[in-house]
Amino acid sequence: MKKIILSILIFQCSLLIAQAQWIQQTSGVTSPLYDIEFINKNTGWSCGEGGIILKTTNGGTNWVQQTTNVPTKPLLGIHPVNENVVYSVGWFGTILKTTDGGDKWIAIENGVVGDGNYFCVFFLNEDLGWIGENNNMGQGDVKKTTDGGMTFTSSFTFGWPRDLYFKDSLNGVGVDGAATIHRTTNSGTNWISFTVAGTGDFYRVSFIDGYTGFVIGGASEILYKTTNFGQNWNSIGFIPNVTGYSTSIEFINDNTGWVGGTNELYKTTNEGFSWVRQNVSPGVLSTIQAVTDSLVWACGNGGRIWYTIRGGDTLTNIKQIAYLTPEYFELEQNYPNPFNSSTKIVFKIKNNGIYRLDLYNSLGQVIENIFSAKLTEGIYEIKYNAENLTSGIYYYSLKGENNTETKKFILIK
């Protein structure tokens, strides 16, 4: 009988309802955000409705709204060339540029309603770049500059490019509605446009190198892959049971990628043949950017900015080390402390229920949800890996069933 009870308890422990490690940050705005781009793990920008441009220089701990002087313009695309030169584009003929990291934004173009809309921007360097446009004639084209936006030339495309990527000064690929691919081999002077699927839209394209790229959309949220920089696209999988449609895609290598949409976020680790839905607070995900396979950013409606330092994966190294009923709820001090890379945390659960362990920085901001799970009474141990954190003082807090306890640990690298 004892063996049966023990087996049941172990089975219950294996059914932990753990959330993926996505944290929503405080952006300071509530307007939709349409694009987010980082140049390293600390410095990035996001843009959105109402001429909003946000910047962080400390890995998202703080987001500062920059002055753009275009408060009525939806900004749909942003592209940092380096820490100083950044371009942003949007509706109503809006092209912005900064040469000091955003302390001052200059309007290269600042039109009015009816002047056409810019959807995306991509620059190879400070001078050479392209912008996808629906012009004032209702036609699709790509504008090119070779002098940092002082002058532009335009080339016709069949449709309105919503995202662009260039691997060098000659070869570029864009994506569009109606599952359309745009491709150029002469720096955008001419474009070849063709459809990949019968219906559905492509919103983003993700290339991992000069050959391999991914798009998702069309009928049934199908994932397409190219290995010859857009000449041919093959269907390699689809995401089942999607309740909305996909608006963003990001692959960091041949196997690992994320897709976000109007309702959900998914991850694959086998090239898109299968997908795991990740738990993230509700909202449309407009853009996903992976700095590494662990550090990933996303933005969307309601001023939401999300990030993960574990690739969005659930924490799996939590284990129950005793099945007796503790006398009280307790969070023990981690050991060792201080520590270099990993440490163990033991805690006691008196009552069955849903519990969460959150990690805070020295400013009291949540930087990671270590786990959220339904736990049975007992004693648990978790091995926490801090490889993605910098040296400093942190606080970890266990909450659940009307109990909260917090401890401090010191990380030294």
KEZAKE-610209 format. One line per field, with one value per residue (C-alpha): x negated, z, y negated; residue in one letter. Coordinates in pm, whole numbers, plus 50000, padded with zeros to 5 digits. Layout:
<rs>
xx c(X_...)
zz c(Z_...)
yy c(Y_...)
r c(A_...)
</rs>
This chain:
<rs>
xx c(50000_49717_49555_49880_49914_49550_49599_49903_49709_49420_49666_49825_49484_49412_49724_49600_49784_49471_49482_49232_48979_49120_49134_49337_49145_49267_49238_49409_49652_49982_49984_49912_49544_49465_49091_48805_48435_48124_47761_47634_47775_47807_47897_48213_48501_48873_49117_49491_49813_49814_49454_49324_48960_48829_48466_48294_47923_47946_48110_48465_48446_48550_48710_48680_48917_48729_48853_48951_49182_49419_49694_49960_49747_49756_49392_49382_49012_48686_48331_48020_47701_47489_47522_47543_47711_48070_48350_48726_49014_49391_49716_49786_49443_49237_48863_48665_48293_48066_47687_47654_47843_48177_48101_48213_48427_48430_48727_48584_48945_49250_49556_49929_50221_50224_49847_49804_49696_49359_49375_49016_48655_48322_47972_47645_47440_47485_47538_47688_48045_48390_48747_49062_49351_49712_49683_49945_50059_50144_49849_49582_49219_48885_48692_48313_48057_47680_47612_47779_48121_48023_48162_48374_48451_48761_48823_49162_49267_49580_49738_49630_49317_49381_49033_48694_48359_48039_47740_47514_47534_47696_47914_48231_48560_48891_49224_49578_49948_50103_49798_49578_49199_49000_48642_48369_48016_47921_47954_48325_48317_48549_48763_48904_49228_49400_49644_49559_49903_50252_50385_50270_50016_49646_49557_49194_48896_48610_48270_48002_47729_47685_47873_48124_48442_48794_49141_49475_49831_50044_50311_50299_49999_49745_49372_49164_48787_48533_48173_48080_48169_48527_48508_48713_48929_49034_49307_49151_49427_49717_49845_50164_50462_50365_50660_50541_50268_49892_49747_49383_49110_48750_48501_48163_48027_48142_48344_48455_48716_49016_49344_49581_49925_50250_50305_50014_49639_49476_49123_48960_48628_48647_48663_49039_49152_49314_49406_49456_49687_49522_49710_49690_49928_50207_50138_50044_49673_49562_49190_48957_48579_48333_48002_47891_48074_48147_48202_48509_48723_49073_49308_49677_49998_50072_49713_49605_49242_49152_48818_48673_48322_48390_48521_48874_48824_48972_48750_48718_48467_48715_48751_48935_48683_48927_49295_49373_49599_49390_49509_49496_49428_49059_48810_48456_48138_47973_47648_47378_47413_47231_47193_47041_47268_47523_47684_47948_48272_48482_48838_49118_49483_49742_50057_50127_50167_50015_49679_49431_49068_48963_48621_48578_48290_48164_48426_48708_48797_48891_48628_48731_49012_48806_49122_49498_49639_49907_49727_49829_49720_49357_49001_48854_48512_48428_48088_48074_47829_47732_47516_47721_47695_47425_47257_47461_47726_48056_48370_48580_48937_49168_49541_49853_50156_50148_49779_49477_49114_48809_48436_48125_47837_47508_47371_46997_46843)
zz c(50000_50088_49752_49574_49764_49696_49324_49315_49484_49240_48950_49085_49114_48750_48645_48759_48575_48516_48323_48057_48168_48002_48207_48112_48171_48265_47950_48087_47793_47703_47329_47091_47023_46675_46664_46903_46818_47035_46936_47240_47561_47725_47459_47252_47115_47063_46860_46832_46813_46874_46766_47062_47075_47391_47475_47735_47815_48108_47959_48005_48372_48267_47944_47867_47622_47373_47212_46847_46787_46577_46833_46575_46376_46417_46396_46257_46213_46389_46294_46500_46294_46604_46947_46786_46445_46445_46187_46242_45993_46007_45854_45676_45517_45837_45841_46156_46221_46520_46529_46909_47024_47034_47244_46937_46654_46316_46080_45738_45616_45811_45588_45641_45597_45238_45189_45196_45471_45555_45706_45759_45748_45706_45694_45621_45751_45839_45475_45284_45363_45230_45338_45245_45143_45034_44844_44796_44475_44666_44508_44677_44645_44820_44879_44883_45019_44982_45176_45511_45409_45238_44908_44807_44490_44456_44287_44224_44401_44359_44699_45014_45179_45551_45640_45465_45508_45307_45340_45145_44925_44636_44769_44965_45053_45159_45268_45219_45242_45035_45123_44887_44865_44711_44602_44454_44334_44224_44543_44499_44148_44042_44242_44157_44344_44378_44612_44824_44956_44823_45108_45426_45501_45580_45837_45923_45778_45981_45836_46038_45773_45408_45289_45543_45633_45761_45718_45860_45751_45457_45512_45841_45981_45772_45824_45508_45482_45222_45197_44890_45013_44898_44555_44672_44979_45115_45363_45663_45924_46076_46416_46509_46692_46646_46748_46570_46315_46330_46329_46425_46377_46491_46444_46615_46438_46209_46480_46736_46670_46810_46652_46809_46701_46798_47091_47144_47150_47033_47028_46821_46879_46580_46281_46306_46286_46628_46847_47218_47332_47584_47855_47816_47937_47683_47398_47032_46972_46692_46688_46840_46851_46984_47105_47193_47221_47583_47574_47364_47343_47217_47203_47132_47207_47530_47558_47643_47634_47723_47766_47870_47975_47932_47578_47718_47845_48166_48458_48492_48775_49062_49265_49574_49830_50110_50116_50482_50573_50712_51021_50844_50515_50484_50230_50330_50259_49938_49955_49880_49933_49797_49488_49142_48887_49054_49393_49564_49715_49951_50051_50248_50144_50415_50203_49847_49606_49337_49423_49243_49300_49162_49137_49197_49135_49392_49271_49361_49000_48892_48648_48632_48731_48833_48842_48883_48969_49144_49432_49688_50051_50108_50088_49754_49619_49313_49155_49019_48739_48730_48417_48255_48550_48637_48976_49247_49517_49431_49620_49569_49696_49736_49726_49753_49966_50152_50239_50125_50226_50078_50102_49963_49771_49643_49302_49248_48907)
yy c(50000_49763_49833_49745_49418_49334_49403_49175_48895_48933_48927_48610_48451_48534_48343_48003_47727_47520_47198_47105_46851_46539_46219_45912_45593_45248_45038_44727_44708_44873_44813_45104_45174_45304_45372_45446_45474_45524_45474_45667_45813_45470_45214_45215_45010_45063_44851_44827_44632_44257_44204_44402_44508_44675_44751_44964_44976_45220_45526_45403_45316_44966_44844_44473_44306_44093_43771_43820_43520_43734_43806_43900_44144_44524_44636_44991_45061_44982_45082_45001_45008_44959_44795_44449_44478_44600_44570_44594_44580_44558_44449_44122_44088_44105_44178_44099_44118_44066_44048_44029_44335_44158_43853_43659_43796_43622_43652_43736_43746_43632_43645_43627_43866_43991_43969_44345_44581_44734_45082_45196_45083_45264_45111_45290_45000_44633_44532_44825_44923_45012_44929_45120_44894_44868_44539_44267_44436_44753_44935_45139_45039_45042_44721_44736_44494_44501_44181_44237_44111_43788_43921_44222_44415_44632_44968_45129_45449_45655_45589_45408_45552_45589_45714_45700_45872_45819_46051_45814_45505_45696_45978_45917_46086_45935_46083_45964_46040_46320_46534_46333_46340_46052_46115_45897_45975_45623_45419_45357_45211_45494_45732_46074_46141_46479_46651_46953_47048_47003_46790_46621_46352_46334_46067_46144_46330_46476_46562_46737_46690_46598_46905_47035_46852_46914_46764_46875_46812_46905_47164_47357_47166_47355_47304_47258_47282_47174_47290_47083_46737_46725_46884_47182_47240_47579_47658_47833_47829_47644_47533_47719_47572_47208_46990_46675_46614_46573_46222_46284_46542_46576_46860_46855_47164_47443_47613_47357_47091_46908_46802_46550_46444_46283_46518_46756_46815_47138_47280_47553_47726_47962_47728_47678_48038_48005_47710_47649_47372_47141_46958_46584_46315_46249_46009_45985_46048_45817_45898_46156_46112_46369_46232_46586_46917_46824_46448_46368_46052_45982_45685_45639_45460_45275_45157_45511_45617_45975_46147_46481_46577_46949_46958_46973_47328_47457_47536_47913_47961_47930_48249_48363_48494_48585_48677_48610_48322_48032_47851_47518_47336_47253_47122_47211_47019_47131_47327_47239_46866_46668_46886_46874_47041_47268_47311_47524_47394_47609_47525_47690_47702_47776_47750_47862_47571_47353_47199_46976_46887_46548_46390_46015_45777_45527_45275_45509_45590_45942_46067_46432_46663_46967_47179_47169_47508_47707_47881_48140_48124_48217_48092_47982_47898_47698_47645_47292_47208_46840_46851_46573_46334_46084_46061_45895_45928_46094_46192_46503_46519_46820_46745_46956_47051_46718_46758_46560_46587_46413_46478_46307_46462_46323_46417_46377_46446)
r c(M_K_K_I_I_L_S_I_L_I_F_Q_C_S_L_L_I_A_Q_A_Q_W_I_Q_Q_T_S_G_V_T_S_P_L_Y_D_I_E_F_I_N_K_N_T_G_W_S_C_G_E_G_G_I_I_L_K_T_T_N_G_G_T_N_W_V_Q_Q_T_T_N_V_P_T_K_P_L_L_G_I_H_P_V_N_E_N_V_V_Y_S_V_G_W_F_G_T_I_L_K_T_T_D_G_G_D_K_W_I_A_I_E_N_G_V_V_G_D_G_N_Y_F_C_V_F_F_L_N_E_D_L_G_W_I_G_E_N_N_N_M_G_Q_G_D_V_K_K_T_T_D_G_G_M_T_F_T_S_S_F_T_F_G_W_P_R_D_L_Y_F_K_D_S_L_N_G_V_G_V_D_G_A_A_T_I_H_R_T_T_N_S_G_T_N_W_I_S_F_T_V_A_G_T_G_D_F_Y_R_V_S_F_I_D_G_Y_T_G_F_V_I_G_G_A_S_E_I_L_Y_K_T_T_N_F_G_Q_N_W_N_S_I_G_F_I_P_N_V_T_G_Y_S_T_S_I_E_F_I_N_D_N_T_G_W_V_G_G_T_N_E_L_Y_K_T_T_N_E_G_F_S_W_V_R_Q_N_V_S_P_G_V_L_S_T_I_Q_A_V_T_D_S_L_V_W_A_C_G_N_G_G_R_I_W_Y_T_I_R_G_G_D_T_L_T_N_I_K_Q_I_A_Y_L_T_P_E_Y_F_E_L_E_Q_N_Y_P_N_P_F_N_S_S_T_K_I_V_F_K_I_K_N_N_G_I_Y_R_L_D_L_Y_N_S_L_G_Q_V_I_E_N_I_F_S_A_K_L_T_E_G_I_Y_E_I_K_Y_N_A_E_N_L_T_S_G_I_Y_Y_Y_S_L_K_G_E_N_N_T_E_T_K_K_F_I_L_I_K)
</rs>
